[in-house]
Amino acid sequence: METTGGKVRGLQQTGYNEWLGIPYAAAPTGSLRWTAPKPAASWHGVRDATSFGHRCVQGSGWDPGYENPILTEDCLSLNVYAPSGTRGKRPVLVWIHGGGFTGGAGQDTDPRKFVRQAGAVYVTINYRLGAMGFLNLPGLGSAAGTFGLLDQQAALRWVQANIARFGGDPRDVTIAGQSAGGSSVCDQLSSPTGRGLFARAIIMSGGCSLGSTASAQQASQAFVREAGCSTAADVVACLRAAPAATLLAAQQRAGVRPSVGGVAFPVDPADAVPAGNFNRVPVLLGQVNNERALFTFQNYDYAGKPVTAAQYEALVRSTYGANADRVLAQYPVTAYPTPGEAWTAVGNDSTATVREDVMTALSYYVPTYAYEFSESDTPQFTSIYLIQQKSETARNFPFGATHVDDLGYLWDYLGQTLPYDDDQLELSNQMIAYWGRFTASGDPNGDRTPAWPRYRTSTAQMMFLKACDTAPAGGDSPAACSTVADDFDTEHNTGFWRSLT
């Protein structure tokens, strides 16, 4: 296959073809560390594209394959998957991985079932993470705070220049992501330099905000001190000379996150979207209904220190300040089986209120389709599922449908096919149909699926995605039981959260 950089040789798989580890930008090393992405060098002959490129610098974690820190900076590559026998121009989905802007890689997502069923070309990308991607210092120029987001745009430009050769339509590109990837999608929606790079957007369990320059520079100065460069005559030169391991260790003590900056990201999406100052394309967005359970488990129960009643009160007071008494009265710890579940409920509802505000703001300007994934009996996503095999604490924890659990219904995640029952497999088929149609047309509706109305503030209707509970020995066929409802406000107590000042 010919690309703008040279020829690549991929692999033929069952029902699809794949090309892995294609560089879309130069390695951001040496003098290119903390600069906007530069074009990748071209090559002679045929480049082997049968294995993934390096993952970007990040610490270890509980995800399989991430047991040890990763220190490789030469990581700006992408992967392309296309249905076998592709003819003409197919819709394209570009997936931006999550991981809190500090972890993950494009290879975490295996989209083969989506590619085969939806008939779409699918691209996954790597981008710089943590301090490597988002350090914000005056000496780093106009791209400071946004290097990883600019990497995403460089990948999208590669798609525009090359995807037709893989059977994709560059005019028919959807950007999609979950968690930090979903937030990245909203950032790209709000970027003037993102205009024309995509035709649709999918935001899954992601926010719509960037840090301020002032707060990011303050955090970055703390990082500089931890890296041992605060007294250097040339701070940037000191940082560029430091080993990746030193910078990763500093990041783990003083983290930095994406922030407003430069011509590409001049305005916080939290301001740009309500003002209509964004790339106006159709948007599909939503969340799972027990988002914050994962974080309660990760931060407390997994560490062997479940939230106590006193700690719950302290967490509410430190988070909500002058509104803490009202929050504690609305969510009394005695109303929940454990203090951890009380803390999860507070986080679920406050987060859901903010996300509904984004749905509302988008719906004023563009076709918007909103959802909540509410299949509470689902197997947890790969990392938690594997922990549950060994840990009674994890097996007994009330996850429900929590953060990341919806991904496996669309594509395999972290190399694991989860043990879905037949009803859940029907839900998977339904979700792929919805996401596939939206990728192709900007509208998830079609034959043999429940009608999904556009989100409007007058009705507040959204799709609640869930499986049926068909009796194994009965005569009914397995099925999805997704339905449209308007009770998101009631479920998540949004009236209370909007009453806070």
C-alpha positions as CSV (number, residue, x, y, z in Angstrom):
1,M,0.0,0.0,0.0
2,E,1.3,3.4,-1.0
3,T,1.3,6.3,1.6
4,T,2.8,9.8,1.4
5,G,5.8,8.5,3.4
6,G,6.3,5.4,1.3
7,K,5.0,1.9,0.7
8,V,3.8,-0.3,3.6
9,R,3.0,-4.0,3.9
10,G,0.3,-5.1,6.2
11,L,-1.5,-8.3,7.1
12,Q,-4.6,-10.1,5.8
13,Q,-6.8,-11.2,8.6
14,T,-10.2,-13.0,8.7
15,G,-12.6,-10.5,7.2
16,Y,-10.3,-7.5,7.4
17,N,-6.8,-6.2,6.6
18,E,-4.5,-4.3,9.0
19,W,-1.5,-2.0,8.7
20,L,0.2,-1.4,12.1
21,G,2.8,1.0,13.4
22,I,2.8,3.6,10.5
23,P,4.6,6.8,11.6
24,Y,2.5,9.9,11.1
25,A,5.0,12.3,12.6
26,A,8.7,12.5,13.5
27,A,10.0,11.1,16.8
28,P,9.6,13.9,19.3
29,T,13.0,13.3,20.8
30,G,16.1,15.5,21.5
31,S,15.4,19.0,20.2
32,L,11.9,18.0,19.1
33,R,10.9,17.1,22.7
34,W,8.1,19.6,23.5
35,T,7.6,21.0,20.0
36,A,4.6,20.7,17.8
37,P,4.7,17.5,15.7
38,K,7.0,17.5,12.7
39,P,6.5,15.5,9.5
40,A,7.8,11.9,9.6
41,A,10.7,11.1,7.3
42,S,9.9,9.2,4.2
43,W,11.4,5.8,3.5
44,H,12.6,3.7,0.6
45,G,11.3,0.3,-0.3
46,V,8.4,-1.3,1.5
47,R,8.0,-0.7,5.2
48,D,6.9,-3.6,7.4
49,A,3.6,-2.7,9.0
50,T,2.7,-5.9,10.7
51,S,3.5,-5.0,14.3
52,F,2.6,-2.1,16.5
53,G,4.8,0.9,17.1
54,H,6.1,1.9,20.5
55,R,3.7,3.2,23.1
56,C,4.4,6.6,24.5
57,V,6.1,7.4,27.8
58,Q,3.9,6.4,30.8
59,G,4.0,4.8,34.2
60,S,2.9,1.3,35.1
61,G,-0.7,0.4,35.9
62,W,-3.2,-2.5,36.3
63,D,-4.0,-2.8,32.6
64,P,-2.5,-6.0,31.1
65,G,0.7,-5.1,29.1
66,Y,1.3,-2.1,31.3
67,E,2.9,-3.8,34.3
68,N,6.2,-1.9,33.8
69,P,6.9,1.8,33.0
70,I,7.3,2.6,29.3
71,L,10.1,5.1,28.4
72,T,10.0,5.2,24.6
73,E,9.5,8.7,23.1
74,D,9.6,7.5,19.5
75,C,5.9,6.7,19.5
76,L,3.9,8.8,17.1
77,S,2.4,6.0,14.9
78,L,-1.1,4.9,13.9
79,N,-2.8,1.7,12.9
80,V,-5.3,1.2,10.0
81,Y,-7.9,-1.6,9.8
82,A,-10.1,-2.0,6.7
83,P,-12.8,-4.6,5.7
84,S,-11.6,-7.2,3.3
85,G,-12.5,-6.6,-0.3
86,T,-12.9,-2.8,0.3
87,R,-14.1,-1.1,-2.8
88,G,-15.0,2.5,-3.3
89,K,-14.8,4.9,-0.3
90,R,-15.9,3.7,3.2
91,P,-16.7,5.8,6.2
92,V,-13.7,6.2,8.6
93,L,-13.6,6.2,12.4
94,V,-10.5,7.6,14.1
95,W,-10.3,6.4,17.7
96,I,-8.5,8.5,20.3
97,H,-7.7,6.3,23.3
98,G,-8.4,7.2,26.9
99,G,-6.2,6.8,30.0
100,G,-6.4,10.0,31.9
101,F,-4.0,11.7,29.5
102,T,-1.2,9.8,31.2
103,G,-1.6,6.2,29.8
104,G,-2.8,4.0,27.0
105,A,-2.1,3.5,23.3
106,G,-3.9,2.9,20.1
107,Q,-3.1,-0.8,20.2
108,D,-5.3,-1.2,23.3
109,T,-8.3,-1.3,20.9
110,D,-9.0,-4.2,18.6
111,P,-11.8,-3.0,16.3
112,R,-12.2,-6.2,14.1
113,K,-15.8,-6.9,15.0
114,F,-16.8,-3.2,14.4
115,V,-14.8,-3.1,11.1
116,R,-16.5,-6.3,9.8
117,Q,-20.0,-5.5,10.9
118,A,-20.1,-1.7,10.2
119,G,-17.9,-1.9,7.1
120,A,-15.9,1.1,8.2
121,V,-12.2,1.8,8.0
122,Y,-10.9,2.3,11.5
123,V,-7.7,4.1,12.7
124,T,-6.2,4.1,16.1
125,I,-3.4,6.5,17.1
126,N,-0.8,7.1,19.7
127,Y,-0.2,10.6,21.1
128,R,2.2,12.1,23.7
129,L,1.0,11.8,27.3
130,G,1.6,13.3,30.7
131,A,4.4,15.8,30.9
132,M,5.7,14.8,27.5
133,G,2.4,15.8,26.0
134,F,1.2,18.7,28.1
135,L,4.0,20.6,29.8
136,N,3.2,24.3,29.8
137,L,6.2,26.7,30.3
138,P,6.8,30.1,28.7
139,G,9.9,28.8,27.0
140,L,8.1,26.2,25.0
141,G,6.3,28.5,22.7
142,S,2.7,28.7,21.5
143,A,2.2,24.9,21.5
144,A,2.9,24.7,25.2
145,G,0.3,22.6,27.1
146,T,-1.2,21.1,23.9
147,F,1.6,18.9,22.3
148,G,-0.5,15.7,22.6
149,L,-3.6,17.3,21.2
150,L,-1.5,18.6,18.3
151,D,-0.3,15.1,17.7
152,Q,-3.9,14.0,17.3
153,Q,-4.4,16.7,14.7
154,A,-1.2,15.6,12.9
155,A,-2.7,12.0,12.8
156,L,-6.0,13.4,11.4
157,R,-4.0,15.2,8.7
158,W,-2.3,12.0,7.8
159,V,-5.7,10.4,7.5
160,Q,-6.9,13.2,5.2
161,A,-3.8,12.6,2.9
162,N,-3.7,8.8,3.0
163,I,-6.9,7.1,4.0
164,A,-8.4,6.9,0.5
165,R,-5.6,4.5,-0.5
166,F,-6.9,2.2,2.3
167,G,-10.5,2.4,1.0
168,G,-11.6,5.2,3.3
169,D,-13.3,8.5,2.4
170,P,-11.4,11.5,3.8
171,R,-14.6,13.6,3.6
172,D,-16.4,11.0,5.8
173,V,-14.2,10.9,9.0
174,T,-15.6,10.5,12.5
175,I,-13.4,11.2,15.5
176,A,-14.3,9.2,18.6
177,G,-12.9,8.6,22.0
178,Q,-13.6,7.5,25.5
179,S,-12.7,9.2,28.8
180,A,-9.6,11.3,28.1
181,G,-10.1,10.3,24.5
182,G,-13.7,11.7,24.7
183,S,-12.4,14.9,26.2
184,S,-9.8,15.1,23.4
185,V,-12.7,14.9,20.9
186,C,-14.4,17.9,22.5
187,D,-11.0,19.7,22.4
188,Q,-10.8,19.0,18.7
189,L,-14.4,20.2,18.2
190,S,-13.3,23.5,19.7
191,S,-10.1,23.9,17.8
192,P,-10.0,26.3,14.8
193,T,-7.2,24.3,13.2
194,G,-9.3,21.1,13.5
195,R,-11.9,22.5,11.0
196,G,-12.2,20.2,8.0
197,L,-10.4,17.3,9.5
198,F,-13.5,15.4,10.5
199,A,-17.2,15.3,9.7
200,R,-18.7,13.8,12.9
201,A,-17.7,13.3,16.5
202,I,-18.4,10.7,19.3
203,I,-17.7,11.6,22.9
204,M,-17.9,8.6,25.3
205,S,-17.6,9.4,29.1
206,G,-15.5,12.4,28.4
207,G,-15.6,16.0,29.5
208,C,-15.4,19.3,27.6
209,S,-12.8,21.5,29.3
210,L,-9.1,22.5,29.2
211,G,-7.0,23.8,32.1
212,S,-6.2,27.5,32.2
213,T,-2.7,28.6,31.1
214,A,-2.1,30.0,34.6
215,S,-3.0,26.8,36.5
216,A,-1.1,24.7,33.9
217,Q,2.1,26.8,34.3
218,Q,1.9,26.6,38.0
219,A,1.6,22.8,37.8
220,S,4.5,22.7,35.3
221,Q,6.7,24.8,37.6
222,A,6.2,22.1,40.3
223,F,7.1,19.5,37.7
224,V,10.3,21.5,36.9
225,R,11.3,21.4,40.6
226,E,10.7,17.7,40.8
227,A,12.8,17.1,37.7
228,G,15.7,19.0,39.3
229,C,15.8,21.7,36.7
230,S,14.4,24.7,38.6
231,T,17.9,26.3,39.2
232,A,19.2,25.6,35.7
233,A,20.4,28.6,33.6
234,D,18.2,27.2,30.8
235,V,15.3,25.3,32.2
236,V,14.1,23.9,28.9
237,A,17.6,22.7,27.9
238,C,17.9,21.0,31.2
239,L,14.5,19.3,30.7
240,R,15.4,18.2,27.2
241,A,18.6,16.7,28.4
242,A,17.0,14.7,31.2
243,P,16.3,11.0,30.7
244,A,12.7,10.0,30.2
245,A,12.8,8.0,33.4
246,T,13.7,11.1,35.4
247,L,10.8,13.0,33.8
248,L,8.3,10.2,34.4
249,A,9.3,10.1,38.0
250,A,8.8,13.8,38.3
251,Q,5.5,13.6,36.6
252,Q,4.3,11.0,39.1
253,R,5.0,13.5,41.9
254,A,3.8,16.6,40.0
255,G,1.4,15.9,37.2
256,V,0.4,18.2,34.3
257,R,-2.7,18.2,32.1
258,P,-3.8,19.7,28.8
259,S,-4.4,23.4,28.8
260,V,-5.5,26.3,26.6
261,G,-2.9,27.5,24.3
262,G,-1.8,28.8,20.9
263,V,-3.8,29.2,17.7
264,A,-5.0,25.6,17.8
265,F,-6.6,25.6,21.3
266,P,-7.2,29.3,22.1
267,V,-10.5,28.8,24.1
268,D,-11.6,26.5,26.8
269,P,-14.2,24.1,25.3
270,A,-16.3,24.7,28.4
271,D,-16.7,28.3,27.0
272,A,-16.5,27.6,23.3
273,V,-19.3,25.0,23.0
274,P,-22.0,26.9,24.8
275,A,-21.1,30.0,22.7
276,G,-21.4,27.9,19.5
277,N,-17.8,28.6,18.8
278,F,-16.8,25.1,17.6
279,N,-16.7,22.9,14.5
280,R,-20.3,22.3,13.9
281,V,-20.7,18.6,13.1
282,P,-23.2,16.0,14.3
283,V,-22.3,14.6,17.7
284,L,-23.1,11.4,19.5
285,L,-22.3,11.4,23.2
286,G,-23.1,9.9,26.5
287,Q,-21.8,7.9,29.5
288,V,-22.3,4.8,31.7
289,N,-24.7,5.1,34.6
290,N,-22.3,4.3,37.4
291,E,-19.2,6.1,36.1
292,R,-17.5,6.9,39.4
293,A,-17.7,3.4,40.9
294,L,-14.4,2.5,39.1
295,F,-12.6,5.4,40.7
296,T,-13.9,4.7,44.2
297,F,-12.6,1.1,43.8
298,Q,-9.3,2.2,42.3
299,N,-8.5,4.9,44.8
300,Y,-9.8,3.2,48.0
301,D,-11.0,-0.4,48.0
302,Y,-8.3,-1.7,45.6
303,A,-5.7,-0.1,47.9
304,G,-7.2,-1.9,50.9
305,K,-8.6,1.3,52.4
306,P,-12.4,1.6,51.8
307,V,-13.9,5.0,52.4
308,T,-15.0,5.6,56.0
309,A,-17.9,7.7,57.1
310,A,-15.5,10.4,58.4
311,Q,-13.6,10.3,55.2
312,Y,-16.7,10.6,53.1
313,E,-17.6,13.8,54.9
314,A,-14.0,15.1,54.5
315,L,-14.1,14.3,50.8
316,V,-17.4,16.2,50.3
317,R,-16.2,19.2,52.3
318,S,-12.9,19.4,50.4
319,T,-14.6,19.0,47.0
320,Y,-17.7,21.2,47.4
321,G,-16.6,23.8,49.9
322,A,-19.5,26.2,50.8
323,N,-22.0,23.7,49.3
324,A,-20.8,20.8,51.4
325,D,-23.6,20.9,54.0
326,R,-26.2,20.8,51.3
327,V,-24.5,17.9,49.5
328,L,-24.2,15.9,52.8
329,A,-27.9,16.6,53.6
330,Q,-28.9,15.5,50.1
331,Y,-26.6,12.4,50.1
332,P,-26.5,11.3,53.8
333,V,-24.0,8.5,54.4
334,T,-26.7,6.5,56.2
335,A,-28.8,6.3,53.0
336,Y,-26.2,4.0,51.4
337,P,-24.8,0.5,52.1
338,T,-21.3,1.9,52.5
339,P,-19.6,5.3,52.6
340,G,-17.9,4.4,49.3
341,E,-21.3,4.0,47.6
342,A,-22.3,7.4,49.0
343,W,-19.2,9.0,47.5
344,T,-19.8,7.2,44.2
345,A,-23.4,8.5,44.1
346,V,-22.2,12.1,44.7
347,G,-19.6,11.8,41.9
348,N,-22.1,10.1,39.5
349,D,-24.7,12.8,39.8
350,S,-22.5,15.8,39.8
351,T,-20.6,14.5,36.7
352,A,-23.9,13.6,34.9
353,T,-25.2,17.1,35.4
354,V,-22.1,18.6,33.8
355,R,-22.4,16.1,30.9
356,E,-26.1,16.9,30.4
357,D,-25.1,20.6,30.2
358,V,-22.8,19.7,27.3
359,M,-25.6,17.7,25.6
360,T,-27.8,20.8,25.9
361,A,-25.2,23.2,24.6
362,L,-24.4,21.0,21.6
363,S,-28.0,20.4,20.7
364,Y,-28.6,24.2,20.2
365,Y,-26.2,24.1,17.2
366,V,-25.8,20.6,15.8
367,P,-27.7,17.3,15.5
368,T,-27.0,15.6,18.9
369,Y,-27.7,12.1,19.9
370,A,-27.4,11.3,23.7
371,Y,-27.2,8.0,25.5
372,E,-26.6,6.3,28.8
373,F,-25.2,2.8,28.9
374,S,-27.2,1.1,31.7
375,E,-26.5,-2.6,31.4
376,S,-25.8,-3.1,35.1
377,D,-25.1,-6.9,34.9
378,T,-22.3,-6.5,32.4
379,P,-18.9,-8.1,32.9
380,Q,-16.5,-5.4,33.9
381,F,-13.8,-4.2,31.4
382,T,-10.7,-6.3,31.0
383,S,-8.5,-5.0,33.8
384,I,-11.2,-5.2,36.5
385,Y,-12.5,-8.5,35.1
386,L,-9.0,-10.0,35.5
387,I,-8.6,-8.6,39.0
388,Q,-12.0,-10.1,39.9
389,Q,-10.7,-13.6,39.1
390,K,-8.3,-13.3,42.0
391,S,-9.9,-10.9,44.4
392,E,-13.0,-11.4,46.5
393,T,-13.0,-7.6,47.3
394,A,-13.2,-6.9,43.5
395,R,-15.9,-9.6,43.0
396,N,-18.1,-8.1,45.7
397,F,-17.6,-4.5,44.8
398,P,-20.8,-2.9,43.4
399,F,-19.5,-1.8,40.0
400,G,-22.7,-1.9,38.0
401,A,-22.1,-0.4,34.6
402,T,-19.0,1.7,35.3
403,H,-16.3,3.6,33.4
404,V,-15.0,1.8,30.4
405,D,-17.5,-1.1,30.6
406,D,-19.3,0.0,27.4
407,L,-16.2,-0.3,25.2
408,G,-16.2,-4.1,24.9
409,Y,-19.7,-3.9,23.3
410,L,-18.2,-2.0,20.3
411,W,-14.7,-3.4,20.0
412,D,-12.3,-5.6,22.0
413,Y,-10.3,-3.8,24.6
414,L,-6.9,-4.7,26.0
415,G,-6.7,-8.1,24.2
416,Q,-9.7,-9.6,26.0
417,T,-13.0,-10.9,24.7
418,L,-15.3,-10.7,27.7
419,P,-17.9,-13.4,28.6
420,Y,-21.0,-11.7,27.4
421,D,-24.3,-13.7,27.6
422,D,-26.5,-13.9,24.5
423,D,-28.6,-10.9,25.4
424,Q,-25.5,-8.8,25.8
425,L,-24.2,-10.0,22.5
426,E,-27.4,-8.7,20.9
427,L,-26.8,-5.4,22.7
428,S,-23.3,-5.4,21.2
429,N,-24.7,-5.9,17.7
430,Q,-27.2,-3.1,18.3
431,M,-24.6,-0.7,19.5
432,I,-22.3,-1.5,16.6
433,A,-25.2,-0.8,14.3
434,Y,-25.9,2.6,16.0
435,W,-22.2,3.7,16.1
436,G,-21.6,2.4,12.5
437,R,-24.6,4.3,11.1
438,F,-23.6,7.4,12.8
439,T,-20.1,7.0,11.5
440,A,-21.5,6.7,8.0
441,S,-24.2,9.4,8.0
442,G,-24.3,11.4,11.3
443,D,-27.5,9.6,12.3
444,P,-27.6,6.3,14.3
445,N,-31.1,5.3,13.0
446,G,-31.9,2.5,10.7
447,D,-33.8,-0.7,10.2
448,R,-34.4,-3.2,13.1
449,T,-33.2,-0.9,15.9
450,P,-35.4,1.3,18.2
451,A,-35.7,4.9,16.9
452,W,-33.1,7.2,18.5
453,P,-34.4,10.8,18.6
454,R,-32.2,13.8,18.5
455,Y,-31.5,15.3,21.9
456,R,-33.6,18.4,22.6
457,T,-34.0,20.3,25.8
458,S,-37.8,20.4,25.3
459,T,-38.0,16.6,25.6
460,A,-34.6,15.6,27.1
461,Q,-34.9,12.2,25.5
462,M,-31.9,9.9,25.2
463,M,-31.2,6.3,24.4
464,F,-30.7,4.0,27.4
465,L,-28.6,1.0,26.2
466,K,-29.2,-2.3,27.9
467,A,-29.7,-6.0,27.3
468,C,-32.8,-8.0,28.0
469,D,-32.9,-10.8,30.5
470,T,-34.1,-13.7,28.4
471,A,-34.8,-16.9,30.3
472,P,-32.2,-19.5,29.0
473,A,-34.8,-22.3,28.8
474,G,-37.6,-20.1,27.4
475,G,-38.8,-19.8,23.9
476,D,-37.8,-16.2,23.4
477,S,-34.7,-15.2,21.4
478,P,-31.9,-13.2,23.1
479,A,-32.4,-9.5,22.5
480,A,-31.4,-6.0,23.5
481,C,-33.8,-4.0,25.5
482,S,-32.6,-0.5,24.8
483,T,-35.2,2.2,25.1
484,V,-35.7,5.9,24.9
485,A,-36.5,7.7,28.1
486,D,-36.5,11.2,29.6
487,D,-35.7,10.4,33.2
488,F,-31.9,11.2,33.2
489,D,-32.6,14.3,35.3
490,T,-34.5,12.2,37.9
491,E,-31.9,9.4,37.9
492,H,-29.1,11.7,38.5
493,N,-30.7,14.4,40.7
494,T,-29.6,17.1,38.3
495,G,-32.0,19.7,39.7
496,F,-30.2,19.6,43.0
497,W,-26.8,20.1,41.4
498,R,-28.0,23.0,39.3
499,S,-29.4,24.6,42.5
500,L,-25.9,24.9,43.9
501,T,-24.1,28.2,43.5
